[in-house]
């Protein structure tokens, strides 16, 4: 089985790229039956803010990924670097250190795809 680690680095300025990352992850899981994990990194963590204009739609997509067996994480270093705190992020999303998590996934033979 293929293992794919999707990294989304696009913030609110390019929500279409974020949507491509999510749709790619869902498609790889649903159609190719790949083991998929998604991490929001850098400005990508802004897609997970509870108070953004599209927060309800984004939360529905996050929940769909999780229900489909996709692990969803975000980089806590990126969040802190933007002056944000975890209470602003949707509940139930695991925080990780982006570089460490990426290295672990590569060591575990994941292919890395970035958006």
Secondary structure, DSSP 8 states (H G I E B T S, - for coil): --EEEEEE---GGGHHHHHHHHHHHHHHHHTT--EEEEEE-GGGGGGGBTTSTTHHHHHHHHHHHHHTT-EEEEEHHHHHHTT--GGGB-TT-EEE-HHHHHHHHHHTT-EEEE-
